[in-house]
Amino acid sequence: METRLKQILNEKDMMSKALAEKMGVSLVTVSSLINGKVNNLDTLAKAAECVGVPVWELFIAPEDLETYHKTEEQTDGGTAAVCPHCGNPITIKIEK
């Protein structure tokens, strides 16, 4: 599954080479990330951190992105999701 990483890089006016340098990985690794060929969560998390987005944003359809950001705003930065069936926000409360 191809990630949104290429689109995010374009939005941030950042080249793949710059991301590779920032992550401390090869350009081949970044290319693999863009093409969805890396399943290592640590590498995905590092890429997301370097481009300034949460990891889940690497996998969301661009047309659904606005809905997810609205949900985050509604929960004042809490952990939230949107039901893929009905589109209603789902708020997750984590208790210790």
N, C-alpha and C positions, 0 to 999 in steps of 0.2 A: 504494500500500500504506500503510495507516494505521500510524503508529508507536505505540509504547507511551508516548509522551511524556505524554499526558493522564493515564494511570494513574500514571506516576511523579510527576507534579505533585500528584495527589491523595494519594499515599503520603507525600509530603514536605510536605503541607499548604501548597502554593505555588500562587498564582494565575497564570494566563497573563500578566496585566499585569506582575506582579513579574518573571517570567522575561524578558519583553520589555525591561523596564528594565535588568535585570542584563546582558542580552546587548547592549543598545544598538541594538535593532531595534524595528520597529513591532509592534503587536498583530496586524496582518494577517500578518506574517511568522511569528509564533508559531502562529497559527491554521493557516497553510499547513504548518508543520512537523508539527503534530498530525495533520493530515489526509493527510500523506505526499506533499504537493505540492511539497516542496523537495528537490531532488536535489543541492544543493551540499554537498559533504563538509565544507567549512570551517564552514558554518552549522550543520550537524548536529553537528560536533565541538564547536562553541562551546556549543550547547544542552546537549549531554551533560555538558560540563565544568561548566556553570552549575547543573545539577541533581545533579552529583556521581556520575555513572554513566559507564561506558565506552560508546563509540558503539554497539557491537554490541548493548548492552542495549536500545537503542531499537527493535530489530527482532525480538527473540526473543519467542516465545509465552510468556505468563505461566506456563503449566503446565510449561515447560521450564527456567524460570529457576533453580530450585533445583539442577537437574542441573549447569548451567554453573557456579554458584557452588561446588558441591562439587568440581568439576574444578579450579577455580582454587586451592582450598585444598589439594588433593592435590599440586599442582605447586609449592607454596610461592610463589605469586605469579607463576609462569612463564606463558608463553604457551601456552594450551591450548584445545582445542575438544572437542566431543563428536560422534562420528559420527552423522549423522542417520538412518542405516540400522540400526545395531546398538546405539547408545547407549554404546559404549565410549569412554573418554577418548582423545583424540589429543593428544599432547604435541609441540610444535614447538620445536626447539632452534635458535636463531639463532647461527651462528658467524661470527666476523669474520675 
